[in-house]
Amino acid sequence: MGSSAFPSPSWSTSSFSVQGNCVEVRLRDGDVQVRNTRDREGSVLSFTHAEWTAFLSGVRNAEFDLPSRTGSSGKDGDRAGA
């Protein structure tokens, strides 16, 4: 991800986000920062470019996919009701 993806230190939100169920991302001082849109005054997580690139690669490779909500068993990995 080049710096052109985040041309200013403003926060960006995915176009897939609905009803505030998302995170915001920005590039600041060479790090990628992430925060919860429902708690904009709360904590901000910072990642190096290498960490963020590794995370995005895992997302694209479906390494973080959650179990389907259909027929959920209520186990720890189930995000139903979250």
C-alpha positions in Angstrom: 0.0 0.0 0.0 1.5 3.3 -1.0 0.9 6.6 0.7 -1.4 7.5 -2.2 -4.0 5.2 -0.7 -4.3 7.7 2.2 -3.5 11.1 0.8 -4.0 12.9 4.1 -4.2 12.0 7.8 -8.0 11.8 7.6 -9.8 8.6 8.4 -11.1 6.3 5.7 -14.1 3.9 6.1 -14.9 0.9 3.8 -17.7 1.4 1.3 -18.9 -2.1 2.6 -19.6 -0.7 6.1 -23.2 -0.4 7.2 -24.8 1.1 10.3 -21.5 2.0 11.9 -20.3 -1.6 12.1 -16.8 -0.9 10.9 -13.4 0.4 11.5 -11.6 3.4 10.1 -8.1 3.4 8.8 -5.5 6.2 8.1 -1.8 6.5 7.4 0.0 8.6 9.9 3.8 9.0 10.5 4.4 6.0 8.3 2.2 3.7 10.3 -1.3 2.4 9.5 -3.8 3.3 12.3 -7.1 1.7 12.9 -10.0 2.7 15.2 -13.6 1.7 15.9 -16.1 4.0 14.3 -18.5 3.7 17.3 -15.7 4.8 19.7 -13.8 7.5 17.8 -12.3 8.9 21.0 -11.2 5.4 22.1 -8.0 3.5 21.4 -6.1 3.6 18.1 -4.1 0.6 17.0 -1.0 1.3 15.0 0.7 -1.1 12.6 3.9 -0.9 10.5 3.5 -1.1 6.8 4.9 -4.7 6.9 2.4 -5.7 9.6 -0.5 -4.2 7.7 0.5 -5.8 4.4 0.8 -9.2 6.2 -2.7 -8.7 7.7 -4.3 -7.8 4.4 -2.6 -10.8 2.7 -4.2 -13.0 5.4 -7.6 -11.4 4.8 -7.3 -11.9 1.0 -6.3 -15.5 1.6 -9.5 -16.1 3.8 -7.3 -16.8 6.9 -9.6 -14.8 9.2 -13.0 -15.9 7.8 -15.5 -16.5 10.6 -17.9 -19.4 10.7 -21.3 -18.9 9.1 -24.0 -17.5 11.3 -26.4 -20.1 9.7 -26.6 -23.1 12.0 -24.2 -21.5 14.5 -23.2 -23.6 17.5 -22.6 -20.7 19.8 -18.9 -21.5 20.2 -16.3 -18.9 20.9 -15.6 -18.2 17.2 -19.2 -17.4 16.5 -19.9 -13.7 16.2 -23.7 -14.0 16.1 -25.3 -11.2 18.1 -22.1 -9.2 18.2 
